[in-house]
């Protein structure tokens, strides 16, 4: 069996970073961890080829070679997934799909022509699929029936199938699930509220494999909440530390965590000692009323600004997610988010309009209230809310666009980045020794020169850039390379903030035009109703 693993394209998004990645000749931020895990679970006597369409197109020879095409996708990849299903079917290929998007909206997959739907978690449903193939079944839908797999049995992903040089970072997963119950979150729908973790030996085996394949760059622990099971994560970190020392710190790590990380100094210290350099926090909003309404109670127990500062001072660069459009939200939410981000000096602040994702508690509540505008969803930053909010949609959109543009105004972004790294400079970094220092190659040097040229000479940021760089060199010399890497993100956001403005404003204009057409019709119906009475 020749299996083509095909990963659909992402549209331009907050995380796509095309212009920043181009500085280092990388094609994509992260590889498709789901597909290389699928390849490890399927029979190893099958033959596999993987094509990530974010890296390159599929060749005619690869299409001709394939007996079966397997695709996985998130909701944001919807457009390209549907087009690739059509492409495969036109070529006479059997198509199997899985992952978060097909699991959330399986009817869209069958409508698109997919033959097999391998839904939920693959450790359970892939064996059902393999059995169906062995029987000669030409179609099938495979579900877990609510069962969650024991991830300690998950095999090491087939990282060898990846074109490693194409990626800025590598993906590894330690746990699935999250203990919290945020109303808008689909993670607990897909993976449950009981975090399931791999054992330390498993993860070390995965790191060993990546090390043998020659990987020496950053690894993103793609857990939706890395610290969901604090006991197990500490056991893992205590095993990881001697491995990192023995191998001269070949990797740096980043991950996602809940804000209560700030309450556990031992855990933060362990992460820093193991060369974790960054953590993404789901802050969502500084408005406590909105946090309470959406059941994100874990963010209301302590001061959010103090939590961010404590995590930063411990040595972890903070990235954070923010959302506008919660029910009951007061006017000015966008400006309050900008104020919070600048007070806490968070460089990278993901900012989106709230979306009701399929099968979440929010989705079901809004459906019951008759407020869903669209039963599909898209979590990109260029999409209007898919439900009727409690304040005018056009007001929320206007605040959103203005706040996004303010957050990524170059001078403001560079100032936040500088302040953040000065706080990081007060942390104690692991002593890695001379063996861990990476040589300065031509790609890195060229990227550095481009950043200095654009930000230090061409733009109005020139004086700010050189002043901040000099101060970084004096006060946090070891953090200069990481600091410049974050400064490089503005190369992406300069273009992307204009894309956000253009696309949101166009959608608002369409929305208002549609509303204007509907309103007279409603008024006529009301008059007719009065006449009949």
N, C-alpha and C positions, 0 to 999 in steps of 0.2 A: 504494500500500500504506500503510494507516494502522496504525502500530505503537505500542502502548501499552507503555511500559517501566514495570514495576511492581516496586517494591522492598519486600520483606516487613518486618514489624515485628520489632524486637529485643525480647526480654523485658527486664524490669528486670535490670540487670547492674552490674558494677563501673563500667563506662564510660558508663552511660546518663545519669547526672547530671540526672535530671528536675528535682529541686528546685533545683539550682544553675542550670540553664539557664532555669528559670522566672523567676529574678531579672532576666534580660535579655530576656525574651520570646522566647527561642530555642526551637525545637522539637526539635532533634537536634544531636548533636556534629558529625558529619561526613556529607557527602553520599555517594551511591552512585557512586563514581568508576568502578567497573566498567561500570555501565549507560551513563554518558555517554561512555565510551570505545567501548562497543559501538555507540552511535548514530553515532559518528564513523567507524567502520569500515564500517557498512552503507551501501548505496546512498543517496546524499544526495538523490535524487529521491523517496525515501520520506518520508512525513510521520511525525513523532515527537511524542509527548506523554509526559512522565515524571511518575509519581506515587510519591512516597516515603511509604509508609504510616506511617513514623515522624513525618511532618509533618502529613499529613491523609489522609482516606479518598478512595477513587476515586468520582467522581460517576457517576450513571446516564448522563449525556451522554457521559462519557469511555468508559464500557463500550460504549455503543451505537456510538460512533465507530470503535472499534478493529476492524481485520480480523485482527490478530495480537497476542498478548500475549507479551512477553518478560520473564522474571524471572531475577534472579541472587541468590544467597544464600550465606551462610556457615552452618556447621553449627548455630550458636546460633540462627539464624532458622528452623530446621526447621519448627516448628509452624505458623507463619503462612504459610510458603511452601506447605506441603501444603494448607492451607485455601484459599489463593488459586488454586492449580491447580484444585481442585474447583470453586470459584466461577466461574472462567473457563470450565471445561468445561460447567457447568450453563447458562451463557449462550451456549453454542454456539461458543465461540472456539477457534481454534487456539492452542496454548500451546507456547512454546519456553523451555527453562531452561538455565542455565549457571552458572559460578562454582565456588568451592571445594566446596560441599556436593554439588551434582549430580555433579561430577567424582569426588569421593571415594566416593559411594554412588549410582551411577546406577540401580541396581535399584529404589531407593525412588522415583525419579522416574517410571519407567515404571509402577510399581504405582499411583502417584498419578494417572496419566492424562495425563502430559505427552506431547505429540506429537513434539516435536523435542528432542533432547539435544545441546546445543552445548558439548562438554566441552573440557577442557584450556585452552590459551590461544587467545583469540578471533582473533588476527591470522591464525592458520592455519585454524581451524575455522569461522569465520563465512563466509568465501568459499565453503566447501563447502556450508554451509547455504543461502546465497543461490542457488547453482547448483541445489540441490535444489528450492527454491521455484520457480525459473524452469522446471524440468522438470515442475512440477505435483505433486511428491511430497507426500503428506499426512503422512508420518512420516519419521523418520530419526535416526540416532545418528552424530555427527560427532566424530572423534578425530584427534589429531595424529600418532599412531604414534610417540611419543617425541621428535618434532622440537620444538625450541624456537625461537620466532620471534626475528628481529633487531628489537629494540624501537626501533632508530633509524628504522624505517619506520612506527612507530605514529603515527597522526594526532593532532592536538590534540583533546582531549575536547570534547564539546558542552556546555560549562559553561552556555551560554545556556538550556538546558532546565531548569536548577535554579531553585528558588525561593530565591534567595541569602539573603534576610533570615531564613530559617528556621534557618540553620546557625550554630553557634558558631565553627567552623573550616572551612577549605576543604581538599580533598584533592588532592595532586599526587604523581605517582610518578616517581622518577628511575631506579630499578633494580629488577630482579627476580632472585631467587635469593640463596643464601648459601653461602659457602665451607666452612662447618663441617658437622659430622655428628651433632648431638645426636640421641640415640636416639628421643626422644619427639616430635620436631618434624616437622610435615607440610609445612613450607615447601620443604624440599629435595625432597620427593616431588612437589609441585605444580610447582615452578619450577626445580629443579635446583641443583647446587652451584657452577656457574660463573655468577657475577653478570653480568648483561647490563645495560648502562646506555644511557640515551638520551644524545644528544650535547648539549653546552651550549646550542646554538642552539635545539634543540627545547624545552627547559625554559624558556628565556627567552621563546620564542613563547607558551608556555602562560601564563606570568606576564603577558606583555603583554595577552593576551586577557582574563585575569581583571581586570587593571588597567582596561582599556577598559570592562568590564562594571560597574565601580564597586566591586569588592572592595577593602577596605582593612583587613582584619583578619588574624588568624593563619592560616597555612597549615601543614598537617601533611604532611610528606613521608612517605607511607605505606609506604615501603620496609621490608621486614622486617629488613634490615641495610643502612642507608644507606652504611656505610663498607666494604661487602664488596669493592669495588674501589677502594682508596684513591687510586690514581693518577688514575682518572677522576673521582672525587668532588672531588679537589683542582683538577683542570682546570675542573670546573663552578663551584666556589666562586670561583675566580679570575676567571671570566667574570661571575658573579653580582654580585660586589662593586661594580664600576663601574655596573652597572644599578641596584642599590639606591641608590647615592649619587645618580645622575642623577634618580631618581624620589623622592628624599627619604624613603627607607625606608618604603614604603607597607605592607609586610608584616613580621610576625615569623614565625619558623619553629620547628617542633618536628619531631622524627623519632625513629626507633629505630636503635640501633647496638649492636654487640658491645662488651664491656668493654675490649677491647684499644684502644679509642679513647684511653684514658688514656696509652698509650705514644707517642702522636703529638701533640706539643704544637703543631706547625705546623697540623695539621688542626683541632684544637680552636680555635686562634686564628683561623683562617679562618672557621670556623662562627660564632664570636662576632662577628667583624667584619661578617659578612653578616646579622646580627640573628637567628641561631638562639638561642632562649632556653631550650629544654628538650630533653632527650634521654631516651628510654626504654631502659633496660638490662635484658637478660635475665640476672639474677643467679641466680635459681632457689633456691639454698640456700647458706648459709655452710659446709655440711658437705662437705669436700673429697672424702671417700670417695664420697658420692652423686654429686658432679659427675663423678668419674672413671668410676663405674659407668655413668652415662648418656651417657658420651662427650662431655661438655662440657669438653673439656680446656683450651679457651682461657680458662676461668675459674679454672684452677688454677696458671697460670704466675706470677702476681703476687698480692700481697695485694689482696683484693677491697675492703677498707675503704680502703686507700690509693688504689686506682683511683677509687673514688667521690669521695673528698675531692679528688683531683687534678682530676677533671672538673668538680666543683662550683666549686673555686677558679679554674678557667679561665673561669667565667662561664656555665656551662650548668646549669640546674636539672635535677636527676636525678629521674626517675621509674623505678621498677624492678619487675620481675616476680619472684614467689617461688612455689615449688611444694612441697607436702608429699606424701609417699607413695612416695618412691623405694625401690626394692628395697634391702634391707640397712640401711635407715635406722634409727637408734637412737631410743629413746624421748626425748621432749623436743624434737623437731625444731621444733615450733611456737614454743616459748619461745625457742629459739636464733635463729629468724628474727626474732622481735620484738626481741630483744636487738641483733641486727645492724642492723636498721632504725633503732633509736633511737640506737645508737652513731654511725651514719653520718648521722643526721638526715635521712633520705629522707622527704619529706612523703607522696607518693603511692606506696604500695606495693601493687601488684596481687598478690593472694594467692589461690591456687586449690589444689584437690586434683588430683593427677596424673590425667590421662585418657589412655588409649591411643587415639590417633586413627587412623582407617582408613589402612591401607597404610604406616604408619610402621614403622621397624625394631622399635620397642617392640611394636607391634601384632602383627607377625609372630612375634616371640619368644614373647610371651604366648600366642598362638594355638597355637604348637607345644608349649608347656608345659601347655596345657589350662587356662589361668588367666583367660581372658576371660569375664566375667560377662555382657556385653552387647556385641553386635557393632555397635551403633550407638555414638554418642559425643556428648557435649555439653560444651563447654568453659566453661560458665557457672559462677559461683562457688557456685551452689546445688545442685550435682549431686554425688552420691557417685561414687567411683572406679568405673570399669566393668570392673575386673579384681580378682583376689584378690591382695592385697598380702602382703608377707613378715612383717608384724606385724598384729595384729588391726585390722580395719577400724574398729571402734567406737573404738579408742584413737586412731587417726589422726584420725577425725572429731571427737572430743572436743578434741584438741589444736588442730585447725584452727579450730573455732568459737571457742575461747577466745582464740587468737592474733588472729583477725580482729577480735573485739570489743575486744581490748587495743589493737590498732593504731589503731582508729578511736574510741577513747575521746576525747571532745572536748579535754580538757586536754592529753593526750599528743600528739594530732595537732597542735594549735596550737603546742605547744612545739617539736616537730620542725620545723614550718614556719618558725618564727622563727629557729631555729638555722641552718637551711639558707640562709635569705636573708641572714643575717649573713655566712656564708661567701661567698655570691655577691657580697656587697658589696665584697669584696676584689678582685674581678675588674675588668678594664678594659673598659668597655662602648663600643661605637662611638659617636662623636660625630655625632649625627644632625641637629643644627641645628634652628632654630625651625620650619622648614617641616614637619618630621616629627611635631610634637606634635599629638596628636588632641584636638579640643575635647571638653569634658565635657558630654555630652548628658543629657537627662532620664532615659533608661533606665539609664545608668551611675550617675547620682546617686541614683536610687531604689534600685538594687541596693546601693550603698554604705550608704545609710541603713538598709536592712533588715538588712545584715550587722552594722552597729554596734548596732542595736536588739537583735537576737537574741543575738549573741555578747558584746556589751559591756554589756548591761543585764539581759536576761531570764535568762541562764544563769549557772552558777557560774564560767564562764570570764571573767566581767566584769573582774576586776582584772588577770588575765593578759593579756587582750585589749588593754586600754588601755596597760598597761606596755610590752608588746611593740611596739605601734603607735608609741608615743612614741620608743622606742629605734630603731625602723626609720627614723622621720622624722629622727632625729639622725644616724644612721650610714650609711644607705643610702636617701636621699630618693628617688632615681630609681627604686628598686625597690619603692616602696610600693604602686603600683597592681597590679603583678604579685603581690606578697605577699598583698594582700587577695583577689585572684582565687583564689589557692590556698586561703586560709582559707575561702572560700565553699564549697569542696568538702565540708566537714563537714556542710553542709545535706543533702547526698545520703547521706553515710555514716551519719548518725544513724539514718535509716530503714533503709538497706540492711543494716547489720550485724545488725539484728533479723530481717530477712527471711532472711539467711544462717542465723542460729541456728535459727529456726523450721523452715525447710525441711530443713536437714541433720538436725536432731534427729528430725523426723518420718520421714525416710528411714531413719535408723539404727534407729528403733523397728520399722519394717516389716521391715528386714533381719534384725534379731535375732529377730523373731517367726517369720519364714520359716525361719531357721536352727534355731530350737527345734522346728519341725515336722519338718524334715528329719532332725535328729539321731536321734530315736526310730526313724524308719524305717530309718536306716542301722544302728542297733543291732540291730533285729529281723533285718535281712538278714544281719548278721554272725553272729547266733545260729543262724539257719537254715543258714548256710554251715557252721558248726561241727558241727551235727547231721548234715548230709549226709556230712561227712567221717567 
